[in-house]
Amino acid sequence: MSWQIASVSWGLLQRQSYSFFRLSRVSVATVFRRSFLGLVALGYAFLMMVVFEPKAVWSQPPESSVRTSSDLEVLVLDQYSQPVEGARIGFSASFGDSSYESPSWIYLPDPASQESFPRQTRTGKRGTATLSRGMEILRDFRISLVARHEGRQLSGIVNFPRNVNEKVTIILHPECRVFGKLACQELAEHGIELERNSLSVSLDGRLCVEHYSLAPDFEIFLPPGEYSMTAIGANDGTLVAKRSFSISDGVAELKLYPMELSLKGSKKLLGQPAPDFADVIAWKGTGPKSLKDLRGKVVLLDFWGYWCHACIVKIPRLIELDNRYREHGLQILGLHIDAGKTITSISEYDEFAESLKDGILEGKNITYPVALIAEKPTPFRGNSMKDATCRMASDYGVINYPTMILIDRDGNVAGEFRDTPEGYAKLEALLGMPERKKQLDR
């Protein structure tokens, strides 16, 4: 019907347009009137097409629903194979009083652009949802896909191979409330409570759940399975502890006994004599034989390695610190920890340092002495989950790189140094600098 109306209207418009050129026989007013009637008829025909044949006009999906090759389509079912509507899906769930939302979902940033992926999505009536750029996350990160329906107390965690296709299925099971607390006897002896605690849970070696809290207690929700858990507390002041546990089908609650943490050496040794050098292969530059040779100076030990990008990025800042504070009594010492017997001689180090000079150092040389230290896995004291990279790292409790330790003029450990306003205030106080000289641009 609508197509017939359109055909008639189009013929009418053609005839009226033809009449326009026959000005010798028809008045201008008549041509205008007839042409106008033709346009009205054509508009009416289009309206009839919309009303009687809407599919021809509105069948194109909106632009926002167009999927890309990197998106991941997920189907969420319960244990009876029925679709679950309203389940939240993301890569790693986060709980705790300092999380974004309990539970929220953590999406790792793109390493190249540092742009964050969308935080979460929900399933529709058919139990399906699309994770934007989900294929990229599975390919680039060892992380689990997590789904949870809080109202029905169902959750599911799945690890997929890196070459997973664009459609995956997650089965939700009745979840278990896992709870417990972290403890640190060494802190308790000084009347200090654990603060800024973090806990992570992995399934088959992939991160699936995290917990952040300002208190030592934790509460997380997990489906049945075999898990490993790591924890660190006291604002990064403890070593990392590890524990394994399992959840059986039908278990609604699981209370874990307190997870005991051990203080880092840099915390435990505060105010105590600093451990001396160990396993030094050679010095680039004039290095001391012992820390005792540096009494009267404030010493900054920089634990780093060629294999650590974050360490290398800090070197220009350390050169600036050296130039700014050397005259006030600061002595920076780089402690380069080898890995895999790659840099074990001055010549090998020189070749690497030259590449830094041509790159991130922009033609500058490292101005402070650097000790080449042999890799020598050494257990941390206490119950740490892993060994230190060398004996000095074990003595000072270094678990992250770079780590910078301050030693006061009397040779005692003054704690860790961070590139923050608080860190500079601490450094300048140790140097005894008057307020008017605190001019470093931060």
N, C-alpha and C positions, 0 to 999 in steps of 0.2 A: 504494500500500500504506500509506504513512505517513499519508496523508490519511484513509483508512478507519479506521485505528486512532484517529486524533484524533477522528473523528466519533463512534465508539462510546464513547470515553472521555468525551466531552463530554455525550452522552446519559446515561451512567451517573452523571456528576456532577450533572446536573439532577435525576435521579430521587432520588439520595441527599439532595440539598438539600431536595426536596419532602417527603421523609420526616421531615426535621428538624422540620417544623411540625405533624406528626401525633403530637404527644407523648402524646395520649390512648391511642394504639394501640401505640406502639413505645417501648421504654425509651431513656433518654438514652444509655446505653452502646452500645446497638445502633446508634443513629443516628450516634454519633461514629465507630464502627468502620467503618460503611459509607461515610461521607463521606471518611474517611481513605483507604480503598481507591480511591475515585474520584480523589482528588488524585494518588495514586501512578500511576494509569493515565494521567492527563493528562500528568504529567511524562515518563512513558515514551513517550508519543506525540510530545512535543516532541523528545526525544532521537532518535527514529527519523526525524523530519523533517530533523534536522541531518545524520544519517549518510547517508540515501538521497537527499536533495535539498539538498546543501550550497550550491548556487548561490543559492538563495532567501535564504540567511542571510548568506553571506560575500561576495557580489558587490559590495558598496559599497566603494570605494577608501578607504584611510586618509586622514585629514584633511590630512596633510603633502603628499600628492601632488596636491591640488587646485590647479589652475593659476589664475592671475589674468590679467586682460586686459593687464597690463604685462609679463608674462613673455615670454621669447623662446625659441622652440624651434629647436634647431640640429641639422642633419644633417652629419656629417663623413665624407667619402669620400676614398680615396686616388686616385692618378692613373689607376687602372684602374676607377674608379667602384665600388669595394668599400667597405663600411662599415668604419670604423676604431674599434675598441674601445679604451678606455683613454686617449684623447687628452685633454689638458687644454685647457680653453677659458676665456678671460677677455678683458677689455678692457685691452690693453697688457701686454706681458710685461716682466719686470724681471730683469736679470742682474747679476752682479758680487759682490764679496766683502762689500759692505755692503747687499746686497739682503735681503729677508726670507727668501727661499729661492731657489736658483738652478735653474731659473727660477721665479719666483713671478708672480703676476698682480696688477696694480694696478687697483683699482676706485675711481673718483672718488667723493668724498662728495656727498651730496644737498645742494645749495646752501641749501635752506631749513632742513633739520633738522641738517645736518652729520653725519648718520648714514652710515656706510660701507655700500656694497653688498657682497654676498658676494664673496669674493676670487676663487674659481675653481670650476669643476665639471669632471666627467669624463664622457666618452661611455660608454654601455652597449654591450651586445653588438650592437645594431643600428646603432651609430654615432650615436645620438641623445643629446641632453642638453637640459636646460632651464635657462636663465639667469634667475634671479629678478630681476625689474624691468629686464630687458635692453632692453625697448622704450623705457623712460624714458631709459636711458643713451644709446642711439642718437639719440634725439630731442633731448636736451639738450646733448650734448658732441660735439665734432669729434674722435672717437677711433675707432681700428680694433678690429675683432674678431679675436682671434688664437687659433689652435689649434696645438698641438704634441704629437707623440708622440716622446718623447726616445729610447726604445728603438729605434724604427724610423728615427730621424733624419728625420722628416717634419715639415713645418710649413706653415702657410697663414695669410695675412693678407687680410682682406676689408674694404672700406668699403661701407657700405650707405646708401641715402638715408634721410632722417629719417622718411619715411612708409613704411618697410619693413613688410611684413606679419609675422605672428607666427611664420612658418617660414622659415628661411634655410639655405643649404647652403654649406659650406666645403670646397674641394678642397685636400688636402695634397700637397706636392711634396717631393722630396729637398732637404734644406736645405743651406745653405752656411755654413761657419764663417767669420765676418768678424772679423778681429782687427787690432790696431795699437796705437798709443800716443799720448798727448797730450804736448805739450812746451811749455815756456815759457822761452825763452832768457834773458829778463830776470830770472826767478827763479833760473835756474841760475848766472847771474853772481854772485849773492849766496849761492850754496851752499844754496839752498832748493829742496826738492822739491815737486812738485804734490801736493796732498792734498785729500780730499773732492771728488773729481771727479765730474761728472755728464755724461752723454751721452744724447741723445734722437734717435731715428730716426723719420722720418715717411714715409708712403706717400700720395701725392696730397694732401699738406697735412694729413694726420691722424696724430696720434701713434700709433705701434704698438709700439715697443720702447724701453725705457730701460735705462741701465747706470749703476750707482753703485759707486764704488770708492775705496779709500784709496790706491791706487797709480795711476800714469799709464797702465798697460796696460788694454786692454779686449778682450773677447771676447763676441760675440753670434751668434745663429743666425737666419738669414733665408731665406725661399724666394726664387726668382728674381723680379726686379722692379727698378724704378727708385726710388731712395731719396734723401732729403736728411737730413743729419746735423748736429746742432748740439752744441756742447760748451762747458763752462765748468769752470774748475778753481780750485785754491788757495783752497778754502773761500769761494767767491763773490768771489775777489779778482782774477779776470781778466775780460776782455770775452768776449762770446759769439762763437765762431768757427763757420763753417758750411761744409759740403762736400756735394757730390752724388756718388753712385756708383751703379753698376748691377751686377746679378748675372745672368748668363746661365744658361740651362738646362744642367745637367750639371756646373756648377762646384762643387767640394766645399769649396774654401778660397779666401779672398780676403784678401790682406794689404794694408792701406792704409798709405801713407807717413805719417810723423808729422804730427799735426795741431798746428800752431803756434798758441799762444795769446798774447795781449798783456795786460799788466797794466792794471788800472784806474788812472785818474789818481790816485785816493785812495790807492792803494798805491805807485805810482811816485813820488808827490810827498811821501811821508812825510819829515818834517824839512825840506822845502823850502818857500819862500814860497808862500802860497796864491794862486791866480789870483783876480784882482779881478772885480768885477761887470761884466756885459755885457748889453746889450739890455734894461735896466730901463726900463719905461714910466713907472712912478710908484711911490711908496711910500705905503702905508697906515700912518700913524703916522710917527714921526720916525726915518727911516732914515739911515744914513751915506752920504756921497758915495763913500767908498772904504773898503776894509778897513783901510787904514792909520790911519783915524780911530779904530779900535777897538783899537789896540795897548795892551797892558796888561790886556786882558780876554780871557777864554776865549770863543770864538765857536762857536755851534752853528748850522750851516746846515741848514735843513729843506727839501729839494726835494720839492714836492708839487703837486697840482692838483685842481681841483674835480671832475674826471672819475675820481678815484682814491678808491674807498671806503675802502681801507686807510689812506690818508693822512688822511682826515677823522676816522676812528676814533682816530687818534693825537693829534689836536689837544688834547683835554682833558688828556692826560698831559703834553703840552708846556706847557700853561698851568700845571699843577702844578709842573713843573720850573722854570719861570720864577719863580713865586712863592717857591719854596724856595731857589733858588740865585742869584738876582739879586744879593742883598746880598754874596755871596761872589765876585762878579766874572764871572758868566755873562751873556752876551748872546746871546739866541736871535733868529735872523732867519729868517722864513719866506720861501721863494723859490717863489712861485706861478707855475707854468709854464702858459701858456694853451694851448688846443687848439681849432683851428678858429675863431679870432678871436671867442671867446665872451665872455671877460672881458678887455677891453683898456682899461678906464677905472676910476677910483675909484668912480664911481656904479654901474657894473655889479658891481664887487666888493662894494660895500656891500649891494646887494640880495641877493647870494648869502650874505654873512656874516650878514645878518639871519635868513635861513632856518636857518643853523646855530645861531644863538642861540636860536631858537624850538624847535630840535630837540635835537641831540646835546650842545650846550653848556649846555643847561638854564638859559638866561637869562644866561649869562656872556659876556663879550666876550673876544676874542683879545687878550692883554695885551702881546704883543711886535710889533715892526714886521714888515710883510709887503711884499715887493717884487713888483710885477706884472711878469712877464717875458714878452716876446713869444715865441711859438712860432717857431723858426727851425731847421729840420732841419740838423744839422751833423755831418759825418763824424767818427767817433771816430778817433783816431790808431791805427795798427796795422791788424789785419785783422778788425775786428768785422763781424758779419753785417748790422748795421743802423746807421742814423744816430742821433745823440742828438737830443733834443727841442729843444735850444738850445745856444748856445755854452758856457755855464757847465756844463751837463750833460756836454758833451764834454770840457771841461777836467778835470772831477773824475771822469770815468768813470762817470756815473750811468746805469745801465741798468734799475734797478728803482725803483718808487715805493711808499712814501716811502723816501728815502735821507737820512741825516743825517751830516754831516761835521763833525768837531771841528777847530778851529784854536787853537793855543796862544797864550799871552800875547805871544809874539814874532812872531806872524803866520805861523807855519809850520803846515803840514797835520799833524795828529796822528792821522788815520785816521777810520774810520767809527764812529758811535755806535749802539749797539743797546740796546733797553730790556730789559737783562738785568743780573744782579748784577755780572757782569764789566764791563759797560758803565758802570755807576755808579761802580765802583771806579776805572775809567780817568778818568772825568769829575772825580771828587773829587780824584784825584791831580793832575790839571792845575790844579785850583782851589787846590791846596795846603791842603786842609781837613784839620784834625786828626781823628784817628780818632773822637773822642767826638762829633763833630758829624754823623756819618753816620746821620741819623735818618729818611731818607725811607722810607716804607713801600713795599716792593717786592713 
